[in-house]
Structures are given as C-alpha cells and as structure tokens.
Amino acid sequence: MYTIRTWDLPTRLFHWALVLCVVALIVTGNIGGDVMALHFLLGYCVLALVFFRFFWGLLGGHWSRFSHFPMGLKSINTYLRGQWPPTHLGHNPVGSYSVIAILSVLLLQALTGLLSDDEIANQGPLTSLVSGEWVSLATSWHTQLGKLFVLVLSIIHVLAIVTYKLKKDVALVPPMIHGNKTLDQPAPASADGWRQRLWAMALLACCSALVWSLVHLADGT
C-alpha cells in the first residue's frame, strides 16, 4: 500500500479556516446588532482566504492546483460511467465544479458586503465610492440571493460528504485533516515541505494586505 500526500498543509488550513469563518458569518449575520463588527472582520478574512485559494490553485500542491481539476466533458463522462481512475486522488469532476462554485459565490458575497448598507447602523467600507443604485443592488444580493447560495452550497457540500461515507464507504474528511490517502498503487503526491509552507504564509500575507488596502480604499476620499 502507498500512503500519498494529497492535500498539503496550506490547503488543509485554508479549508478549515474557511469553514469556521463561513459558519461564524452565517451566525453573526443572523444575530445582527453589536456582533456585526465581528461579521465585517470575518468577511475580510474570507476575502483574504478566497484570494489566497485562487493563487494557491496556481502555485500549490499537485492536487490543489486548478490545472489538475478534471472539469472537461471527457472527465465528466468517465466519472458518470463509474470508470474514475483510483490514482486520481484530488477532486472528481463534481467536486471540482463545487470548489469553483463555492469560491466564486463567497468572493461575490464578500465583495458585495463591502458595498452593502442596511440603512440602520452598518454599512460596508466602500459604499461612498459607488452610487446609491449600486449600493442597493449589492445589499439586495448580499442579504438575499447571495446568502441563499452560500447556505445551499454549504448544505450540498455536507450532504456530499455524508453520501460518500454511507454509500461508497469513502471518508472525505480524514484526508483533509492529516493530508494523506492510501492506494494499492503509486500516484503523484503534493509537495508539502517547509519551503511550500513558508511560500504559502507569504502569499497569505500578501492577500491580507490586498484586502486591507481594498477595505481602506475610501479613507482618502
């Protein structure tokens, strides 16, 4: 048997940090009031994490790279026929599209949050840079359709994990904790040494700085 590093540490930490932030965002968004300050901070964290994942999808470990996401028609057809190769340790076609959908929705949700205004006590830091019409559109999306999409995608994600465990006896959560999958044949492994981890820390710092600059874009106006 071969134990193969599938998910590098930066990918795993990103995943669980995003899970915690999204759950906390849903809770704080529904509570409102004084906890909205925390809601805003969590939104900034999600934006930095999403930026990081998009870049890490180009520079990260083998199975974390978007170039190894099987999203073509041939891959979909192979998967639907039940002929998916066991040596492909990363996301299958459905999982690949799910990742892209979740990242895209969260990106849009975070960006519209920067432009939202509840007309009571909370407004995004960039509302002064756009017209009232854009603020209204952003607020409507952020509090209605965007929020619904986040909830639906999150539920689908959890149901997929449960379904794989119950019907296929495939545990998707443990590899996202320890990073490894076991096969009876060799397969490509993701690089996951200190060099990659230091590079990921620098990349996350850059993404955080980018979000900080974006949030304070209106300070000089």
C-alpha positions as CSV (number, residue, x, y, z in Angstrom):
1,M,0.0,0.0,0.0
2,Y,1.1,3.5,-0.8
3,T,0.4,6.5,1.6
4,I,0.4,9.6,-0.6
5,R,0.3,13.2,0.5
6,T,-2.8,14.5,-1.3
7,W,-3.7,17.8,0.5
8,D,-0.8,20.0,1.5
9,L,-0.9,21.8,4.9
10,P,-1.8,25.2,3.4
11,T,-4.8,23.7,1.6
12,R,-6.0,22.0,4.7
13,L,-5.6,25.0,6.9
14,F,-7.4,27.1,4.3
15,H,-10.3,24.6,4.2
16,W,-10.9,24.6,7.9
17,A,-10.4,28.3,8.4
18,L,-12.9,28.9,5.6
19,V,-15.4,26.5,7.2
20,L,-15.1,28.3,10.6
21,C,-15.4,31.7,9.1
22,V,-18.5,30.9,7.0
23,V,-20.3,29.3,9.9
24,A,-19.5,32.3,12.1
25,L,-20.6,34.7,9.3
26,I,-23.9,33.0,9.0
27,V,-24.4,33.1,12.8
28,T,-23.3,36.7,13.2
29,G,-25.3,37.9,10.1
30,N,-28.5,36.4,11.6
31,I,-27.9,37.9,15.0
32,G,-27.1,41.4,13.8
33,G,-26.7,44.2,16.2
34,D,-23.4,44.6,18.0
35,V,-21.9,41.4,16.5
36,M,-21.9,43.0,13.1
37,A,-18.4,44.4,13.8
38,L,-17.2,40.7,14.0
39,H,-19.3,39.9,10.9
40,F,-17.3,42.5,9.0
41,L,-14.0,41.2,10.2
42,L,-14.9,37.7,9.3
43,G,-15.9,38.8,5.9
44,Y,-12.5,40.4,5.4
45,C,-10.9,37.1,6.5
46,V,-13.0,35.2,3.9
47,L,-12.0,37.6,1.2
48,A,-8.3,37.1,2.0
49,L,-8.8,33.3,2.2
50,V,-10.5,33.2,-1.2
51,F,-7.8,35.4,-2.8
52,F,-5.2,33.0,-1.3
53,R,-7.0,29.9,-2.7
54,F,-7.2,31.3,-6.2
55,F,-3.5,32.0,-6.2
56,W,-2.7,28.7,-4.4
57,G,-4.7,27.0,-7.2
58,L,-1.9,28.1,-9.5
59,L,1.1,27.6,-7.2
60,G,0.1,25.0,-4.6
61,G,0.5,21.2,-4.2
62,H,-0.2,18.9,-7.1
63,W,-3.8,18.1,-6.2
64,S,-4.6,21.6,-5.1
65,R,-3.9,23.1,-8.5
66,F,-6.7,24.1,-10.7
67,S,-4.8,22.5,-13.6
68,H,-5.5,19.1,-12.0
69,F,-9.2,19.7,-11.6
70,P,-10.9,17.4,-14.0
71,M,-13.6,19.6,-15.5
72,G,-13.7,18.6,-19.1
73,L,-16.5,16.7,-20.8
74,K,-14.4,13.6,-21.1
75,S,-13.7,13.6,-17.4
76,I,-17.3,14.1,-16.6
77,N,-18.3,11.2,-18.9
78,T,-15.7,8.9,-17.3
79,Y,-16.9,9.8,-13.8
80,L,-20.6,9.2,-14.6
81,R,-19.8,5.8,-16.1
82,G,-18.2,4.8,-12.9
83,Q,-14.8,4.4,-14.5
84,W,-13.0,7.1,-12.5
85,P,-9.3,6.2,-12.0
86,P,-8.4,5.4,-8.4
87,T,-5.0,7.1,-8.9
88,H,-6.7,10.5,-9.2
89,L,-6.6,11.5,-5.5
90,G,-7.8,15.0,-5.8
91,H,-11.3,16.3,-6.6
92,N,-13.5,14.4,-9.0
93,P,-15.4,16.5,-11.7
94,V,-18.4,17.1,-9.4
95,G,-16.1,18.2,-6.5
96,S,-14.1,20.4,-8.9
97,Y,-17.1,22.3,-10.0
98,S,-18.3,22.5,-6.4
99,V,-15.0,24.1,-5.3
100,I,-15.1,26.7,-8.1
101,A,-18.8,27.5,-7.3
102,I,-18.2,27.9,-3.6
103,L,-15.1,30.1,-4.1
104,S,-16.9,32.2,-6.7
105,V,-20.1,32.7,-4.6
106,L,-18.0,33.6,-1.5
107,L,-15.9,36.0,-3.5
108,L,-19.1,37.8,-4.8
109,Q,-20.6,37.7,-1.3
110,A,-17.6,39.3,0.3
111,L,-17.3,42.0,-2.4
112,T,-20.9,42.9,-2.2
113,G,-20.6,43.1,1.6
114,L,-18.1,45.9,1.1
115,L,-20.8,47.8,-0.7
116,S,-23.8,46.9,1.4
117,D,-25.8,49.2,3.7
118,D,-28.6,48.1,6.0
119,E,-29.7,51.8,6.4
120,I,-29.7,51.3,10.2
121,A,-26.2,51.1,11.7
122,N,-24.0,49.1,9.4
123,Q,-22.5,49.9,6.0
124,G,-19.6,48.5,4.0
125,P,-16.4,50.5,3.8
126,L,-16.7,51.2,0.1
127,T,-20.3,52.4,-0.1
128,S,-19.1,56.0,-0.5
129,L,-17.3,55.1,-3.7
130,V,-20.4,54.0,-5.7
131,S,-23.9,55.2,-6.4
132,G,-26.9,54.5,-4.3
133,E,-28.2,52.2,-7.0
134,W,-25.1,50.0,-6.8
135,V,-25.3,50.0,-3.0
136,S,-28.9,48.9,-3.2
137,L,-28.1,46.1,-5.7
138,A,-25.1,44.9,-3.6
139,T,-27.2,45.0,-0.4
140,S,-30.0,43.1,-2.1
141,W,-27.7,40.4,-3.3
142,H,-25.7,40.1,-0.1
143,T,-28.7,39.7,2.2
144,Q,-30.9,37.7,-0.1
145,L,-29.7,35.6,-3.1
146,G,-26.0,35.6,-2.1
147,K,-26.8,34.4,1.4
148,L,-29.2,31.7,0.0
149,F,-26.5,30.5,-2.4
150,V,-23.9,30.2,0.4
151,L,-26.4,28.2,2.6
152,V,-27.4,25.9,-0.3
153,L,-23.8,25.2,-1.4
154,S,-22.8,24.6,2.2
155,I,-25.6,22.1,2.7
156,I,-24.8,20.3,-0.6
157,H,-21.2,20.1,0.4
158,V,-22.1,18.4,3.7
159,L,-24.6,16.1,2.1
160,A,-21.9,15.0,-0.4
161,I,-19.5,14.1,2.4
162,V,-22.2,12.1,4.2
163,T,-23.3,10.4,0.9
164,Y,-19.8,9.3,0.0
165,K,-19.3,7.8,3.5
166,L,-22.6,6.0,3.7
167,K,-23.0,4.8,0.1
168,K,-19.4,4.4,-1.1
169,D,-17.6,4.0,2.2
170,V,-15.2,6.8,1.2
171,A,-14.3,9.1,4.1
172,L,-13.5,12.6,2.7
173,V,-12.9,14.4,6.0
174,P,-9.8,12.5,7.4
175,P,-7.6,13.3,4.4
176,M,-8.4,16.9,4.8
177,I,-7.2,16.6,8.4
178,H,-4.0,14.6,8.0
179,G,-3.5,15.2,4.3
180,N,-2.9,11.6,3.2
181,K,-4.8,9.0,1.1
182,T,-3.8,5.3,0.7
183,L,-3.7,3.4,-2.5
184,D,-2.5,0.0,-3.7
185,Q,-0.6,1.6,-6.5
186,P,1.6,4.7,-6.8
187,A,0.2,8.1,-7.7
188,P,1.5,11.7,-7.8
189,A,2.0,13.4,-4.4
190,S,1.6,17.0,-3.4
191,A,4.8,18.8,-2.3
192,D,4.3,19.8,1.3
193,G,7.6,20.8,2.9
194,W,8.6,23.9,4.8
195,R,9.5,25.6,1.6
196,Q,5.9,25.4,0.3
197,R,4.5,26.3,3.7
198,L,6.7,29.4,4.0
199,W,5.7,30.4,0.5
200,A,2.0,29.9,1.4
201,M,2.5,32.1,4.5
202,A,4.0,34.9,2.4
203,L,1.2,34.5,-0.1
204,L,-1.5,34.8,2.6
205,A,0.2,37.9,4.0
206,C,0.1,39.5,0.5
207,C,-3.6,38.6,0.1
208,S,-4.3,40.0,3.6
209,A,-2.5,43.2,2.7
210,L,-4.5,43.4,-0.5
211,V,-7.8,43.1,1.4
212,W,-6.6,45.7,3.9
213,S,-5.9,48.1,1.1
214,L,-9.2,47.4,-0.5
215,V,-11.1,47.9,2.7
216,H,-9.4,51.3,3.3
217,L,-9.7,52.4,-0.3
218,A,-12.3,55.1,0.6
219,D,-10.3,56.5,3.5
220,G,-8.6,59.1,1.4
221,T,-11.7,60.3,-0.4
